Amino acid sequence: MDQVDVADWDDGALNDHLDELSATLCAIDAQVTRVAEAVRARGFRIAEPRAA
């Protein structure tokens, strides 16, 4: 994901890839949520790192 930088894409390019990006982001979100829930279910806390 570090290699994807949509800031440099024009609106046409972003629009062309929007369905694929949306599906990928939703899949990533679902996996992260699944892992986080499993960690919490075992009694562990997930803390956000402090801003630098």
Contacts in CASP RR format, 6 or more apart in sequence:
PFRMAT RR
TARGET T0000
AUTHOR 0000-0000-0000
METHOD contacts of the structure
MODEL  1
MDQVDVADWDDGALNDHLDELSATLCAIDAQVTRVAEAVRARGFRIAEPR
AA
1 28 0 8 1.000
6 14 0 8 1.000
6 21 0 8 1.000
9 17 0 8 1.000
14 21 0 8 1.000
36 46 0 8 1.000
39 46 0 8 1.000
40 46 0 8 1.000
END
